Amino acid sequence: MYRRQFLKTLALGTAAAGFAPFFRSTSARAAETPAKRLAVTSRVLDVNGKPAKVFGLVQPDGTSGLTLDAGSDFDVLLANETAEPTLIHWHGLTPPWAMDGVPDNPAALLAPQETRRYTFPVGAGGTHWMHAHTLQEQNLLAAPLIVRRPDEASSDEQEVVILLHDFSFRSPEELLEELKGGNGHGAAHMGGMSMGGMSGMGHMGHDMGGSMGGGAMGGHQSMAMGGMGGMAGMDLNDIEYDAYLANDRTLDDPKVVQVEKGGRVRLRIINGATATAFTIDTGEVLGRLVAVDGQPVQPIAGTRFPASMGQRLDIVVELPSEGGAFPVLALREGSTKRTGIVLASAGASIGKLAGDGEETGPVLDLGLEQRLRAVTPLDRRTPARSYHMVLGGDMASYTWSIAGGDALSVGTGERIRFVVQNMSMMAHPMHLHGHHFQVTAVNGVAIAGAVRDTVLLPPMAEVTLEFDAENAGRWPFHCHHLYHMASGMMAFVAYDNA
C-alpha cells in the first residue's frame, strides 16, 4: 500500500457535472484584506521517549490552529508546506460546498507547495476544529478552530483548549490494512472497491447481518454493554494505540496550565481522536456543560461527560479559592488508558500522573444526549422529506455501510428528518457536513435535544435528527471513526439544484 493511493482512497466523491469551484484567486485578492496564513507542516514530537514525525497545522508564529471572532469572515490562506497532497475540512463551520475540504468533493487535493485562499462567513461561534479528510488525520493533521462569541470574549473566564488524539508509531495505512485482514483474514478491498479509490462510496449496500465477532485486529476489545439491557458482544476499541495525547502530550508529561485561585475556566475540549471515545473527568472540581459541538445547551452540572470522535464539549469549572492542582482527564472507553492536562495555581504541588490508571473508562451511551436541551432550538416545522438509515458492518472483512443512504436528496429551504438506527456492534459517531442538526428523538422518545453536527449511535440505538437544507452542495454524512469511514460508512446529502 502506498500513501498516495490511500489519499485517493479518501477522495470521497467527484464534483457535480459542470460545477465550477469558486476559490478566491490569491493574486486577485492579495491587495485587498490580509488573510490569515495557515500552513500544513511536518514536525517531530517526543512520544513515550521516542521521536515521532507528525503533521502540524500552524500559523506563522507557530500557534496551532485558529481563533476567530463570531460574525467575522473566515479568510485563510492555506499553504501546503509538505511533500504530500492534502486538504483540510473545517469541522463545525458551514462553508460553501467548494470550500468544505473533502478531496474531490468537489475541490482537488492541495498539491505540495500550493496555496489556496478560503473566504466565507465564519458564523455564530463555538468550539470547532479542522482536520484532514484523509488518513493523514491519524498522523495529527488536526488543530483547534475556535470562534469566540462576543460574550465569551468579554467574560472573565480563562479559556483552555484541549485537543485529544490517539497515536500510533505505525502508519495509518498499516493500521487499516491490518483491520481489513491484511494477514490473510480479509480482502484488500473496501466494500468491493479497489483500495486505490472510493468513487463508488455513495452506493453502499453491504449485508446488515454480517459476522460481527472476529477479524485480525490489533487490540480489538469486546465487552458486555452497559445500560443497553446487558447485551453482550459490543465491540469497543479495534486499535490498540501506542499513546493517547492531550495537546500533543501524554499524561506522563502533561501540559500544566497556570490558573488563578478561585478562577473560572472554560474548557474547550475537542475529541480529535480517529478511533477512540473518551469520558472527560473533571475530578474534584464540579463542571457545567454549557455547549456541545460549539452550540449552547442548557447547563448540566457534573464531573463526567462523554465525548465521541469529532464531538466537542465546553465545560466551565470554578476553582477553589485556596488553589491547588486539578487534573482534567480523558478516560479511554473500556480501557484503563487515559490522557489529560493539569490546571494548577501558582506554587501548587503537582503529583505524578500515570497514563494507565486503575479504573476502566465508562462505555459511552445516550444518557447525556437524552438530557441535553438546546438554548436555541430549531423552529417547529413539518419535515418535507424523511429518510430512514441503518448502520451495519462486518468485522471479519471490516466493511461498513449505511443502508438507505444512497439517495439522500433535499431541496433548498426544506426541513429534513433523518432516522438513523445502528444495527452493528460498534458505536458510530455520525457527522453531517455543511449543516447543524437538532437531535429530536432518542430511541423513539421525542426530545428538544441539542443542536450539534456529530451524534453518537451506540449499538442497537436509534437517533432522529432534523436540519434545514440551507447550504447547497453534495455533503458527506459519515461515521467519524476514521477507519469505518474509510471502509464504507459514508453517504451524501445532495441538493436537487446542486
VENLINFEN-V211091 format. One record per residue. N is the residue number from 0. RES is the residue in one small letter. OMEGA is omega in degrees with one decimal (* if undefined). Layout:
n = {N & N}
res = {RES & RES}
omega = {OMEGA & OMEGA}
//
This chain:
n = {0 & 1 & 2 & 3 & 4 & 5 & 6 & 7 & 8 & 9 & 10 & 11 & 12 & 13 & 14 & 15 & 16 & 17 & 18 & 19 & 20 & 21 & 22 & 23 & 24 & 25 & 26 & 27 & 28 & 29 & 30 & 31 & 32 & 33 & 34 & 35 & 36 & 37 & 38 & 39 & 40 & 41 & 42 & 43 & 44 & 45 & 46 & 47 & 48 & 49 & 50 & 51 & 52 & 53 & 54 & 55 & 56 & 57 & 58 & 59 & 60 & 61 & 62 & 63 & 64 & 65 & 66 & 67 & 68 & 69 & 70 & 71 & 72 & 73 & 74 & 75 & 76 & 77 & 78 & 79 & 80 & 81 & 82 & 83 & 84 & 85 & 86 & 87 & 88 & 89 & 90 & 91 & 92 & 93 & 94 & 95 & 96 & 97 & 98 & 99 & 100 & 101 & 102 & 103 & 104 & 105 & 106 & 107 & 108 & 109 & 110 & 111 & 112 & 113 & 114 & 115 & 116 & 117 & 118 & 119 & 120 & 121 & 122 & 123 & 124 & 125 & 126 & 127 & 128 & 129 & 130 & 131 & 132 & 133 & 134 & 135 & 136 & 137 & 138 & 139 & 140 & 141 & 142 & 143 & 144 & 145 & 146 & 147 & 148 & 149 & 150 & 151 & 152 & 153 & 154 & 155 & 156 & 157 & 158 & 159 & 160 & 161 & 162 & 163 & 164 & 165 & 166 & 167 & 168 & 169 & 170 & 171 & 172 & 173 & 174 & 175 & 176 & 177 & 178 & 179 & 180 & 181 & 182 & 183 & 184 & 185 & 186 & 187 & 188 & 189 & 190 & 191 & 192 & 193 & 194 & 195 & 196 & 197 & 198 & 199 & 200 & 201 & 202 & 203 & 204 & 205 & 206 & 207 & 208 & 209 & 210 & 211 & 212 & 213 & 214 & 215 & 216 & 217 & 218 & 219 & 220 & 221 & 222 & 223 & 224 & 225 & 226 & 227 & 228 & 229 & 230 & 231 & 232 & 233 & 234 & 235 & 236 & 237 & 238 & 239 & 240 & 241 & 242 & 243 & 244 & 245 & 246 & 247 & 248 & 249 & 250 & 251 & 252 & 253 & 254 & 255 & 256 & 257 & 258 & 259 & 260 & 261 & 262 & 263 & 264 & 265 & 266 & 267 & 268 & 269 & 270 & 271 & 272 & 273 & 274 & 275 & 276 & 277 & 278 & 279 & 280 & 281 & 282 & 283 & 284 & 285 & 286 & 287 & 288 & 289 & 290 & 291 & 292 & 293 & 294 & 295 & 296 & 297 & 298 & 299 & 300 & 301 & 302 & 303 & 304 & 305 & 306 & 307 & 308 & 309 & 310 & 311 & 312 & 313 & 314 & 315 & 316 & 317 & 318 & 319 & 320 & 321 & 322 & 323 & 324 & 325 & 326 & 327 & 328 & 329 & 330 & 331 & 332 & 333 & 334 & 335 & 336 & 337 & 338 & 339 & 340 & 341 & 342 & 343 & 344 & 345 & 346 & 347 & 348 & 349 & 350 & 351 & 352 & 353 & 354 & 355 & 356 & 357 & 358 & 359 & 360 & 361 & 362 & 363 & 364 & 365 & 366 & 367 & 368 & 369 & 370 & 371 & 372 & 373 & 374 & 375 & 376 & 377 & 378 & 379 & 380 & 381 & 382 & 383 & 384 & 385 & 386 & 387 & 388 & 389 & 390 & 391 & 392 & 393 & 394 & 395 & 396 & 397 & 398 & 399 & 400 & 401 & 402 & 403 & 404 & 405 & 406 & 407 & 408 & 409 & 410 & 411 & 412 & 413 & 414 & 415 & 416 & 417 & 418 & 419 & 420 & 421 & 422 & 423 & 424 & 425 & 426 & 427 & 428 & 429 & 430 & 431 & 432 & 433 & 434 & 435 & 436 & 437 & 438 & 439 & 440 & 441 & 442 & 443 & 444 & 445 & 446 & 447 & 448 & 449 & 450 & 451 & 452 & 453 & 454 & 455 & 456 & 457 & 458 & 459 & 460 & 461 & 462 & 463 & 464 & 465 & 466 & 467 & 468 & 469 & 470 & 471 & 472 & 473 & 474 & 475 & 476 & 477 & 478 & 479 & 480 & 481 & 482 & 483 & 484 & 485 & 486 & 487 & 488 & 489 & 490 & 491 & 492 & 493 & 494 & 495 & 496 & 497}
res = {m & y & r & r & q & f & l & k & t & l & a & l & g & t & a & a & a & g & f & a & p & f & f & r & s & t & s & a & r & a & a & e & t & p & a & k & r & l & a & v & t & s & r & v & l & d & v & n & g & k & p & a & k & v & f & g & l & v & q & p & d & g & t & s & g & l & t & l & d & a & g & s & d & f & d & v & l & l & a & n & e & t & a & e & p & t & l & i & h & w & h & g & l & t & p & p & w & a & m & d & g & v & p & d & n & p & a & a & l & l & a & p & q & e & t & r & r & y & t & f & p & v & g & a & g & g & t & h & w & m & h & a & h & t & l & q & e & q & n & l & l & a & a & p & l & i & v & r & r & p & d & e & a & s & s & d & e & q & e & v & v & i & l & l & h & d & f & s & f & r & s & p & e & e & l & l & e & e & l & k & g & g & n & g & h & g & a & a & h & m & g & g & m & s & m & g & g & m & s & g & m & g & h & m & g & h & d & m & g & g & s & m & g & g & g & a & m & g & g & h & q & s & m & a & m & g & g & m & g & g & m & a & g & m & d & l & n & d & i & e & y & d & a & y & l & a & n & d & r & t & l & d & d & p & k & v & v & q & v & e & k & g & g & r & v & r & l & r & i & i & n & g & a & t & a & t & a & f & t & i & d & t & g & e & v & l & g & r & l & v & a & v & d & g & q & p & v & q & p & i & a & g & t & r & f & p & a & s & m & g & q & r & l & d & i & v & v & e & l & p & s & e & g & g & a & f & p & v & l & a & l & r & e & g & s & t & k & r & t & g & i & v & l & a & s & a & g & a & s & i & g & k & l & a & g & d & g & e & e & t & g & p & v & l & d & l & g & l & e & q & r & l & r & a & v & t & p & l & d & r & r & t & p & a & r & s & y & h & m & v & l & g & g & d & m & a & s & y & t & w & s & i & a & g & g & d & a & l & s & v & g & t & g & e & r & i & r & f & v & v & q & n & m & s & m & m & a & h & p & m & h & l & h & g & h & h & f & q & v & t & a & v & n & g & v & a & i & a & g & a & v & r & d & t & v & l & l & p & p & m & a & e & v & t & l & e & f & d & a & e & n & a & g & r & w & p & f & h & c & h & h & l & y & h & m & a & s & g & m & m & a & f & v & a & y & d & n & a}
omega = {-179.6 & -174.7 & -178.0 & 176.1 & -177.3 & 172.4 & 177.6 & 177.2 & -177.9 & 170.6 & -161.7 & 175.0 & 179.1 & -178.4 & 175.2 & -178.1 & 176.4 & -178.2 & 180.0 & 177.9 & -173.8 & 172.5 & 178.4 & 175.7 & -179.2 & -179.2 & -177.8 & -174.6 & -169.4 & -176.0 & -175.7 & -179.7 & -178.7 & 176.9 & 173.0 & 178.8 & 179.4 & -174.1 & 168.0 & -174.6 & 169.4 & -178.9 & -179.2 & 175.0 & 168.6 & -179.6 & -178.8 & 177.1 & -179.7 & 177.9 & 179.6 & 177.3 & -177.3 & 176.1 & 170.9 & 178.1 & -162.9 & 171.0 & -177.9 & 179.8 & 178.9 & 178.3 & 178.6 & 175.6 & -174.6 & 168.5 & -176.2 & 177.7 & 176.3 & 179.4 & 179.1 & 175.6 & 166.5 & -177.0 & -168.9 & 168.4 & 179.3 & -176.8 & 176.9 & -178.1 & 177.5 & 179.5 & -177.1 & 171.9 & -177.1 & 175.1 & -175.2 & 175.5 & -177.7 & -169.6 & -179.4 & 174.7 & -179.7 & -178.1 & 167.6 & -174.3 & -176.5 & -176.2 & -174.4 & 174.5 & 173.0 & -174.5 & 177.2 & 177.0 & -1.4 & -170.7 & 177.9 & 173.0 & 176.4 & -175.8 & 174.9 & 179.7 & 176.2 & 176.4 & -178.7 & -178.7 & 179.5 & 177.4 & 175.9 & 178.5 & -174.8 & 177.0 & -168.1 & 176.7 & 177.2 & 176.8 & -178.7 & 177.6 & 179.1 & -176.1 & 173.8 & 173.9 & 176.6 & 177.8 & 176.6 & 176.5 & 179.0 & -179.4 & 170.9 & 173.1 & -177.0 & 179.3 & 176.8 & 173.5 & -172.7 & 176.7 & -174.2 & 172.2 & -178.0 & -178.4 & 177.9 & -178.9 & -176.4 & -176.2 & 179.4 & 177.9 & 169.1 & -176.4 & 177.3 & -179.5 & 179.5 & 176.6 & -179.4 & 177.6 & 169.2 & -170.8 & 174.3 & 173.4 & 174.4 & -179.6 & 176.4 & 176.2 & 177.3 & -179.6 & -179.3 & 178.7 & 178.9 & 178.3 & -177.9 & 175.1 & -179.0 & 177.9 & 173.4 & -176.1 & -178.9 & 178.9 & 178.6 & 178.5 & 177.9 & 177.8 & 179.5 & -178.7 & 177.1 & 176.1 & -178.7 & 179.5 & -179.1 & -177.2 & -179.5 & -173.5 & 178.7 & -176.8 & -174.4 & 178.0 & -178.4 & 179.2 & 180.0 & -173.6 & -177.4 & 178.1 & -175.4 & -174.5 & 176.2 & -178.1 & -178.1 & -173.9 & 178.2 & 175.0 & -178.9 & -179.0 & 174.7 & -179.5 & 176.3 & -178.3 & 175.1 & 176.5 & -179.4 & 176.5 & 176.8 & -178.4 & -177.2 & 171.2 & 178.9 & 179.3 & -174.1 & -172.7 & -179.0 & 173.2 & 174.5 & -174.3 & 178.9 & -178.6 & 175.5 & -167.0 & 168.0 & -174.9 & 173.8 & -176.5 & 175.1 & -179.2 & 175.3 & 177.1 & -169.8 & 170.4 & 177.5 & -178.4 & 179.7 & -178.8 & 179.4 & 172.7 & -179.2 & -177.3 & 177.0 & -174.8 & 171.0 & 175.5 & 174.1 & -171.4 & -177.6 & 173.1 & 178.3 & 177.8 & -177.8 & -174.2 & -174.5 & 173.5 & -178.3 & 163.6 & 178.8 & -176.8 & 180.0 & 172.6 & -175.7 & -179.7 & 179.0 & 178.1 & 172.5 & 176.8 & -174.4 & 178.0 & 171.5 & -178.8 & 177.2 & -176.5 & -176.5 & 174.5 & 172.3 & -172.0 & 175.4 & -178.4 & 177.2 & 176.7 & 179.6 & -175.6 & -178.3 & 176.8 & 176.0 & -175.8 & 179.4 & -177.8 & 177.7 & 178.0 & 167.6 & -178.2 & 178.3 & 177.7 & 173.9 & -171.9 & 179.9 & -178.2 & 179.2 & 178.3 & -179.0 & 178.3 & -172.1 & 177.8 & 169.1 & -170.3 & 170.8 & -176.4 & -179.6 & -178.6 & 174.5 & -174.7 & 175.3 & 178.9 & -179.1 & 174.3 & 179.7 & 178.1 & 177.1 & 169.3 & -175.5 & 173.5 & -177.0 & 177.3 & -178.4 & 175.7 & -177.0 & -178.9 & 179.0 & 177.6 & -179.0 & 177.2 & 177.1 & -177.1 & 180.0 & -175.7 & 173.8 & -179.3 & -178.4 & 171.9 & -177.0 & 175.2 & -176.3 & -179.8 & 178.4 & -178.8 & -179.3 & -179.8 & -175.0 & 176.4 & -178.1 & 172.5 & 178.6 & -179.0 & 172.5 & 172.5 & -178.3 & 177.9 & 174.0 & -179.4 & 175.9 & 179.0 & 179.7 & -179.0 & 176.2 & -178.9 & 179.2 & 178.0 & -179.8 & 179.8 & 179.9 & -176.8 & -176.9 & 178.4 & -179.2 & 171.9 & -174.3 & -170.4 & 173.4 & 177.5 & -176.4 & -178.2 & -174.4 & -179.2 & -178.1 & -179.0 & -178.8 & 175.8 & -178.9 & 179.0 & -177.8 & 166.5 & -175.8 & 176.6 & 171.4 & 168.9 & -171.7 & 176.3 & 174.8 & 179.1 & 174.5 & -178.9 & 169.9 & 176.9 & -178.8 & 172.2 & -173.2 & -174.4 & 175.3 & 178.2 & 168.1 & -175.3 & 164.9 & 179.2 & 174.0 & 174.1 & -174.0 & 174.4 & 174.8 & -178.5 & 175.3 & -180.0 & -176.6 & 176.0 & 169.5 & -167.7 & -175.8 & 164.9 & -176.6 & 176.6 & -179.5 & -178.2 & -177.9 & 171.6 & 174.2 & 177.9 & 176.1 & 178.5 & 175.9 & 178.3 & 174.2 & 177.7 & 179.5 & 177.4 & 177.2 & -178.3 & -174.4 & -176.6 & -170.8 & 178.6 & 176.0 & -163.8 & 177.1 & 168.9 & -167.4 & 173.2 & -179.5 & 162.1 & -170.1 & -173.9 & 170.2 & 177.4 & -177.9 & -177.6 & 168.1 & -173.7 & -176.5 & 172.0 & -179.3 & 174.5 & -172.9 & 176.5 & -179.4 & -175.4 & -177.8 & *}
//
